[in-house]
Amino acid sequence: MLLELFTGRRPTDEIFKDGLNIQQYVKTTLPRRVTEIADPSLLLAYEKHSRNEDNASDLEEKAILQEEEYISRINASTMTEGCLVSILKIGLLCSSSSPRDRMPIRIALDKIYTIKSLFLQSKMRNNSIDRSDELGNM
């Protein structure tokens, strides 16, 4: 369900034929091309933020579920990408074909709440920075 929500795709979409499924689609594009597979409506609100090249190049190594401290320090655009990568990784772990390999729902929920909290903190921090920049330009 997470994969469907965050990609905007359904397992029955035309793209999923010849053995390709939504899990493979997501797995082969993470993390470098997360913005290519994310539902575009999720990204529209953050188009105005410029991309931080240094943080984007570290995304593959750093934006994993256990590195919440790293996610909390990056800019808004990369924050969005980092959160998407983390959410999609949770989606992959929750939709594993083997029930034994699936992430327990309680752990998934805890991680989702943490990602949400970090994202909102970053958004508030960036909004306050934007406001102070505007005041400084007056």
N, C-alpha and C positions, 0 to 999 in steps of 0.2 A: 504494500500500500504506500509506503514512504517513497519508493521508487516512482510510482505513478504520480504521486502528488508533486514531487519536486522536478520531475522531467516533463510532466504534462503529457506523457505517453501512456498508452494502455497496452497490455500484453497482446491484444488483438490488432494493433496498428499494422499497416502495410509493411512498414520497415522490418517487422519481425517475421521473416520467412527464411526458408532455407536453413533452419536450425538455429537462427539467431533469436535470442530471447532478451527480455528487458534486463535481466541480470548481466548477461554478457555485454550488452550494449553499454551499460553503466561501467562495468568493470574495465572494459578496454579503453575508456576515455578518461578515467580518473588518474590522477588529479589535474593534470595539465590542461585538459580540454573541458573542464567542468562547465564553463559558461556556454559551451557549444551544445551541451545536452540538457542544461537547466531550462525549465519553463521560462520563456522570455519575460513573462509578466512578473516573475520574481526579481528580475534584474533591472526593470525599468526605473525604479525609484532611485537606483544608485548610479545611473549613467553619468550624472554630473561630476562624480568624484573621479579624479585622475588615477590611473593605475601606477602603483609603486613597483617599479621593475625589480628592485632588490628583493622585496618581499614575495613577489610573484615567482621569482626563480627558486626561492626556498620552499614554495608551497608543497612540492612533492615530498620533501623530507620532513617538513615541520608540521603541516596541518593534518595531524592524525589525532585520534580521539584522546590520547593521554596527554597531549601538549596544550592544555587549556591556557597556560600562562602565555605561551607564544601567541595564541589566537587573540588573547586580550590586548596585545600590544600593537597590532597591525592596523593599517588604515581602513577606511570604510569599504573601499572596493575589494581589497584583498580579504577583509573580514568577511564580506559576503561570500566570496569564493571559498574561504576556509571553512565557513559554516556549512556551505553546500556540500563540500567534500566530506566533511564529518557526518552530516545527515545521510548522505548517499552511502557512505561506508556502513553506517548503522543499518540502512535499508538492505544492503547486500548481506550483512550478517544475519539479519532477521528473516531473510528469504532464502537462506541456504537450502539446498535440496534435501540435505540430511537433517532431521530434527535434532540430532545430537550436536551438530555444528552451529545451530541457531543461537543467537544471543537471547538470553532470558529477557522477557518483557520488562521486568523491574529494572534491570541494568540499562536496557534501551531507553526507558523513560527517564531514568536519572541522567543519562548522557544527553538526551534531548533537552531536558530542563536546564542543564549546565550550558549547553550551546546557546539556548535562547537567552539565558541570563547574560552571558558574555557578549552576545550580539547586541542586546539592548543597552548594556553598559557602554559598549563601543559607540553605539549610535548617539547616546546622550553625551558622551565625551566629545564626539565629532561635532555635534550640534553646538555645544558650548564653545568649542574652538572656532567654529564658523561665526558665531555671534561676536566673540572677542575680536576676530579679524575685521568684521563689519564695523565695530565700534572704533577700532584703531584707524580705519580709513575715513572716518568722519572729520 
